[in-house]
Amino acid sequence: MRPSSSSERQGPQDPPTLDVTLPDGRVLRFSRSFHIGRDPDCEVQVQDAHVSRRHALVSFVHGQWNIRDLQSSNGLLVDGERVESASIGESLVIQLGGGGPLLEIGSAVDHSEAAETGDSEASEDSVILDRYLHGKDGEEVGGRTMMIRRALNKYQQQ
């Protein structure tokens, strides 16, 4: 058995690409750790009074993407609850401070390809979006849905 050389050793797992959807609808794509905040050095800059200069760090740790609050003044909220950190999984909607802007962070998807092929995921997305935006009269919804509806309503009023 021959010893393996350093070039034959397997390196750390490359992180999957991650999309960040900003409040204005722009989508930024990352494949390495990044900071969120008002500071010009942050890769994701969000200019809002609720957002700290360096609000949060998104990093790939132990095979998954995570977000961690960097001791921000107004906190990091997931489903309306303040958290120190959270796993991103397929998708996660975060709020930067109570009443602050919402960001959606999730696995990168080539939306143009789905639209061109008539992929069922695209129509599934429409159903999900319709549920978040409209719902049914008297329907009980969770904290995340209410947070998204309030944020969209606030955004539309601006």
ChimeraX commands (.cxc) that place a marker at each C-alpha (Angstrom):
marker #1 position 0.00,0.00,0.00 radius 0.5
marker #1 position 1.51,3.32,-1.00 radius 0.5
marker #1 position 1.14,6.47,1.10 radius 0.5
marker #1 position -1.17,9.11,-0.28 radius 0.5
marker #1 position 0.28,12.40,-1.36 radius 0.5
marker #1 position -1.22,15.73,-0.35 radius 0.5
marker #1 position -2.64,16.17,-3.87 radius 0.5
marker #1 position -4.58,12.91,-3.51 radius 0.5
marker #1 position -6.14,13.82,-0.17 radius 0.5
marker #1 position -9.70,14.92,-0.27 radius 0.5
marker #1 position -10.17,18.54,0.82 radius 0.5
marker #1 position -13.00,19.96,2.85 radius 0.5
marker #1 position -16.42,19.82,1.26 radius 0.5
marker #1 position -17.08,22.77,-1.02 radius 0.5
marker #1 position -20.19,24.61,0.14 radius 0.5
marker #1 position -23.23,24.64,-2.14 radius 0.5
marker #1 position -24.11,28.01,-3.64 radius 0.5
marker #1 position -26.47,30.14,-1.57 radius 0.5
marker #1 position -28.87,32.87,-2.77 radius 0.5
marker #1 position -29.78,35.90,-0.67 radius 0.5
marker #1 position -32.93,37.75,-1.73 radius 0.5
marker #1 position -32.86,41.36,-0.54 radius 0.5
marker #1 position -35.92,43.44,0.40 radius 0.5
marker #1 position -35.76,45.23,-2.99 radius 0.5
marker #1 position -35.92,41.89,-4.84 radius 0.5
marker #1 position -32.25,41.72,-5.86 radius 0.5
marker #1 position -30.64,38.30,-5.49 radius 0.5
marker #1 position -27.01,37.88,-4.48 radius 0.5
marker #1 position -25.23,34.54,-4.84 radius 0.5
marker #1 position -22.48,33.23,-2.55 radius 0.5
marker #1 position -20.29,30.15,-2.31 radius 0.5
marker #1 position -18.27,31.28,0.72 radius 0.5
marker #1 position -18.92,32.93,4.10 radius 0.5
marker #1 position -20.26,36.49,4.10 radius 0.5
marker #1 position -21.32,39.29,6.44 radius 0.5
marker #1 position -24.67,41.10,6.51 radius 0.5
marker #1 position -24.88,44.67,7.78 radius 0.5
marker #1 position -24.73,48.39,7.02 radius 0.5
marker #1 position -20.92,48.52,6.91 radius 0.5
marker #1 position -19.46,49.05,3.41 radius 0.5
marker #1 position -17.16,46.05,4.04 radius 0.5
marker #1 position -20.15,43.69,4.40 radius 0.5
marker #1 position -20.80,41.55,1.34 radius 0.5
marker #1 position -24.55,42.00,1.88 radius 0.5
marker #1 position -25.22,45.64,2.63 radius 0.5
marker #1 position -28.63,46.57,4.00 radius 0.5
marker #1 position -29.13,50.25,4.76 radius 0.5
marker #1 position -31.83,50.33,7.43 radius 0.5
marker #1 position -32.00,51.81,10.93 radius 0.5
marker #1 position -32.74,48.33,12.39 radius 0.5
marker #1 position -29.53,46.87,10.93 radius 0.5
marker #1 position -26.20,46.99,12.79 radius 0.5
marker #1 position -22.91,47.78,11.05 radius 0.5
marker #1 position -21.99,44.07,11.22 radius 0.5
marker #1 position -25.27,42.38,11.99 radius 0.5
marker #1 position -24.79,38.71,11.08 radius 0.5
marker #1 position -22.36,36.17,9.63 radius 0.5
marker #1 position -23.41,33.41,7.24 radius 0.5
marker #1 position -20.91,30.55,7.12 radius 0.5
marker #1 position -20.65,26.92,6.01 radius 0.5
marker #1 position -19.89,24.80,9.09 radius 0.5
marker #1 position -20.02,21.02,9.51 radius 0.5
marker #1 position -21.58,20.50,6.08 radius 0.5
marker #1 position -24.35,23.09,6.34 radius 0.5
marker #1 position -24.96,26.82,6.00 radius 0.5
marker #1 position -25.65,28.69,9.25 radius 0.5
marker #1 position -26.36,32.28,10.20 radius 0.5
marker #1 position -25.12,33.80,13.46 radius 0.5
marker #1 position -26.03,37.10,15.08 radius 0.5
marker #1 position -22.91,39.19,15.72 radius 0.5
marker #1 position -24.26,40.77,18.92 radius 0.5
marker #1 position -26.35,43.20,16.90 radius 0.5
marker #1 position -28.35,45.85,18.72 radius 0.5
marker #1 position -31.75,44.75,17.39 radius 0.5
marker #1 position -31.15,41.02,17.01 radius 0.5
marker #1 position -31.75,38.36,14.41 radius 0.5
marker #1 position -35.28,36.97,14.16 radius 0.5
marker #1 position -36.54,33.70,12.68 radius 0.5
marker #1 position -40.30,33.13,12.74 radius 0.5
marker #1 position -40.63,36.24,14.90 radius 0.5
marker #1 position -38.32,34.83,17.60 radius 0.5
marker #1 position -34.92,36.30,18.41 radius 0.5
marker #1 position -32.14,33.74,17.85 radius 0.5
marker #1 position -28.36,33.69,18.28 radius 0.5
marker #1 position -27.92,31.36,15.31 radius 0.5
marker #1 position -29.93,29.19,12.93 radius 0.5
marker #1 position -29.36,26.52,10.29 radius 0.5
marker #1 position -30.39,27.72,6.86 radius 0.5
marker #1 position -31.35,24.37,5.32 radius 0.5
marker #1 position -33.13,24.71,1.97 radius 0.5
marker #1 position -34.46,28.18,2.76 radius 0.5
marker #1 position -34.78,30.53,5.70 radius 0.5
marker #1 position -36.48,33.92,6.06 radius 0.5
marker #1 position -34.72,36.14,8.58 radius 0.5
marker #1 position -35.58,39.55,9.93 radius 0.5
marker #1 position -32.84,41.98,10.88 radius 0.5
marker #1 position -34.22,43.42,14.11 radius 0.5
marker #1 position -37.87,43.62,15.16 radius 0.5
marker #1 position -39.65,45.59,12.45 radius 0.5
marker #1 position -36.50,45.47,10.31 radius 0.5
marker #1 position -36.01,44.19,6.77 radius 0.5
marker #1 position -36.59,40.59,5.74 radius 0.5
marker #1 position -34.04,38.55,3.80 radius 0.5
marker #1 position -34.62,35.14,2.28 radius 0.5
marker #1 position -31.55,32.93,2.27 radius 0.5
marker #1 position -31.57,29.57,0.54 radius 0.5
marker #1 position -30.10,27.10,-1.87 radius 0.5
marker #1 position -29.33,28.63,-5.24 radius 0.5
marker #1 position -31.86,27.82,-7.92 radius 0.5
marker #1 position -31.64,28.68,-11.60 radius 0.5
marker #1 position -35.09,30.27,-11.92 radius 0.5
marker #1 position -34.73,30.93,-15.66 radius 0.5
marker #1 position -34.20,27.24,-16.38 radius 0.5
marker #1 position -37.31,26.25,-14.41 radius 0.5
marker #1 position -39.41,28.77,-16.34 radius 0.5
marker #1 position -38.08,27.62,-19.72 radius 0.5
marker #1 position -38.70,23.93,-19.09 radius 0.5
marker #1 position -42.14,24.45,-17.52 radius 0.5
marker #1 position -40.82,22.72,-14.43 radius 0.5
marker #1 position -43.46,21.82,-11.85 radius 0.5
marker #1 position -41.32,23.55,-9.21 radius 0.5
marker #1 position -42.13,26.90,-10.85 radius 0.5
marker #1 position -45.89,26.29,-10.53 radius 0.5
marker #1 position -45.34,24.99,-6.99 radius 0.5
marker #1 position -43.60,28.30,-6.21 radius 0.5
marker #1 position -46.69,30.15,-7.47 radius 0.5
marker #1 position -48.92,28.18,-5.13 radius 0.5
marker #1 position -46.65,28.93,-2.16 radius 0.5
marker #1 position -46.42,32.62,-3.07 radius 0.5
marker #1 position -50.21,32.83,-3.42 radius 0.5
marker #1 position -50.62,31.27,0.04 radius 0.5
marker #1 position -48.24,33.76,1.62 radius 0.5
marker #1 position -49.81,36.74,-0.12 radius 0.5
marker #1 position -53.50,35.95,0.03 radius 0.5
marker #1 position -54.53,33.01,2.18 radius 0.5
marker #1 position -58.19,32.23,2.92 radius 0.5
marker #1 position -60.67,34.10,5.08 radius 0.5
marker #1 position -60.51,32.90,8.66 radius 0.5
marker #1 position -57.44,30.77,7.96 radius 0.5
marker #1 position -55.09,30.42,10.93 radius 0.5
marker #1 position -51.48,30.98,9.91 radius 0.5
marker #1 position -48.16,30.69,11.67 radius 0.5
marker #1 position -45.72,33.35,12.76 radius 0.5
marker #1 position -43.57,33.16,9.61 radius 0.5
marker #1 position -46.57,33.64,7.31 radius 0.5
marker #1 position -47.80,36.60,9.36 radius 0.5
marker #1 position -44.32,38.13,9.36 radius 0.5
marker #1 position -44.02,37.77,5.58 radius 0.5
marker #1 position -47.51,39.21,4.99 radius 0.5
marker #1 position -46.77,42.22,7.26 radius 0.5
marker #1 position -43.43,42.83,5.56 radius 0.5
marker #1 position -44.94,42.60,2.06 radius 0.5
marker #1 position -47.77,44.92,3.10 radius 0.5
marker #1 position -45.27,47.41,4.55 radius 0.5
marker #1 position -43.14,47.19,1.40 radius 0.5
marker #1 position -46.15,47.77,-0.86 radius 0.5
marker #1 position -47.18,50.84,1.15 radius 0.5
marker #1 position -43.75,52.44,0.66 radius 0.5
marker link #1:1,2 radius 0.2
marker link #1:2,3 radius 0.2
marker link #1:3,4 radius 0.2
marker link #1:4,5 radius 0.2
marker link #1:5,6 radius 0.2
marker link #1:6,7 radius 0.2
marker link #1:7,8 radius 0.2
marker link #1:8,9 radius 0.2
marker link #1:9,10 radius 0.2
marker link #1:10,11 radius 0.2
marker link #1:11,12 radius 0.2
marker link #1:12,13 radius 0.2
marker link #1:13,14 radius 0.2
marker link #1:14,15 radius 0.2
marker link #1:15,16 radius 0.2
marker link #1:16,17 radius 0.2
marker link #1:17,18 radius 0.2
marker link #1:18,19 radius 0.2
marker link #1:19,20 radius 0.2
marker link #1:20,21 radius 0.2
marker link #1:21,22 radius 0.2
marker link #1:22,23 radius 0.2
marker link #1:23,24 radius 0.2
marker link #1:24,25 radius 0.2
marker link #1:25,26 radius 0.2
marker link #1:26,27 radius 0.2
marker link #1:27,28 radius 0.2
marker link #1:28,29 radius 0.2
marker link #1:29,30 radius 0.2
marker link #1:30,31 radius 0.2
marker link #1:31,32 radius 0.2
marker link #1:32,33 radius 0.2
marker link #1:33,34 radius 0.2
marker link #1:34,35 radius 0.2
marker link #1:35,36 radius 0.2
marker link #1:36,37 radius 0.2
marker link #1:37,38 radius 0.2
marker link #1:38,39 radius 0.2
marker link #1:39,40 radius 0.2
marker link #1:40,41 radius 0.2
marker link #1:41,42 radius 0.2
marker link #1:42,43 radius 0.2
marker link #1:43,44 radius 0.2
marker link #1:44,45 radius 0.2
marker link #1:45,46 radius 0.2
marker link #1:46,47 radius 0.2
marker link #1:47,48 radius 0.2
marker link #1:48,49 radius 0.2
marker link #1:49,50 radius 0.2
marker link #1:50,51 radius 0.2
marker link #1:51,52 radius 0.2
marker link #1:52,53 radius 0.2
marker link #1:53,54 radius 0.2
marker link #1:54,55 radius 0.2
marker link #1:55,56 radius 0.2
marker link #1:56,57 radius 0.2
marker link #1:57,58 radius 0.2
marker link #1:58,59 radius 0.2
marker link #1:59,60 radius 0.2
marker link #1:60,61 radius 0.2
marker link #1:61,62 radius 0.2
marker link #1:62,63 radius 0.2
marker link #1:63,64 radius 0.2
marker link #1:64,65 radius 0.2
marker link #1:65,66 radius 0.2
marker link #1:66,67 radius 0.2
marker link #1:67,68 radius 0.2
marker link #1:68,69 radius 0.2
marker link #1:69,70 radius 0.2
marker link #1:70,71 radius 0.2
marker link #1:71,72 radius 0.2
marker link #1:72,73 radius 0.2
marker link #1:73,74 radius 0.2
marker link #1:74,75 radius 0.2
marker link #1:75,76 radius 0.2
marker link #1:76,77 radius 0.2
marker link #1:77,78 radius 0.2
marker link #1:78,79 radius 0.2
marker link #1:79,80 radius 0.2
marker link #1:80,81 radius 0.2
marker link #1:81,82 radius 0.2
marker link #1:82,83 radius 0.2
marker link #1:83,84 radius 0.2
marker link #1:84,85 radius 0.2
marker link #1:85,86 radius 0.2
marker link #1:86,87 radius 0.2
marker link #1:87,88 radius 0.2
marker link #1:88,89 radius 0.2
marker link #1:89,90 radius 0.2
marker link #1:90,91 radius 0.2
marker link #1:91,92 radius 0.2
marker link #1:92,93 radius 0.2
marker link #1:93,94 radius 0.2
marker link #1:94,95 radius 0.2
marker link #1:95,96 radius 0.2
marker link #1:96,97 radius 0.2
marker link #1:97,98 radius 0.2
marker link #1:98,99 radius 0.2
marker link #1:99,100 radius 0.2
marker link #1:100,101 radius 0.2
marker link #1:101,102 radius 0.2
marker link #1:102,103 radius 0.2
marker link #1:103,104 radius 0.2
marker link #1:104,105 radius 0.2
marker link #1:105,106 radius 0.2
marker link #1:106,107 radius 0.2
marker link #1:107,108 radius 0.2
marker link #1:108,109 radius 0.2
marker link #1:109,110 radius 0.2
marker link #1:110,111 radius 0.2
marker link #1:111,112 radius 0.2
marker link #1:112,113 radius 0.2
marker link #1:113,114 radius 0.2
marker link #1:114,115 radius 0.2
marker link #1:115,116 radius 0.2
marker link #1:116,117 radius 0.2
marker link #1:117,118 radius 0.2
marker link #1:118,119 radius 0.2
marker link #1:119,120 radius 0.2
marker link #1:120,121 radius 0.2
marker link #1:121,122 radius 0.2
marker link #1:122,123 radius 0.2
marker link #1:123,124 radius 0.2
marker link #1:124,125 radius 0.2
marker link #1:125,126 radius 0.2
marker link #1:126,127 radius 0.2
marker link #1:127,128 radius 0.2
marker link #1:128,129 radius 0.2
marker link #1:129,130 radius 0.2
marker link #1:130,131 radius 0.2
marker link #1:131,132 radius 0.2
marker link #1:132,133 radius 0.2
marker link #1:133,134 radius 0.2
marker link #1:134,135 radius 0.2
marker link #1:135,136 radius 0.2
marker link #1:136,137 radius 0.2
marker link #1:137,138 radius 0.2
marker link #1:138,139 radius 0.2
marker link #1:139,140 radius 0.2
marker link #1:140,141 radius 0.2
marker link #1:141,142 radius 0.2
marker link #1:142,143 radius 0.2
marker link #1:143,144 radius 0.2
marker link #1:144,145 radius 0.2
marker link #1:145,146 radius 0.2
marker link #1:146,147 radius 0.2
marker link #1:147,148 radius 0.2
marker link #1:148,149 radius 0.2
marker link #1:149,150 radius 0.2
marker link #1:150,151 radius 0.2
marker link #1:151,152 radius 0.2
marker link #1:152,153 radius 0.2
marker link #1:153,154 radius 0.2
marker link #1:154,155 radius 0.2
marker link #1:155,156 radius 0.2
marker link #1:156,157 radius 0.2
marker link #1:157,158 radius 0.2
view
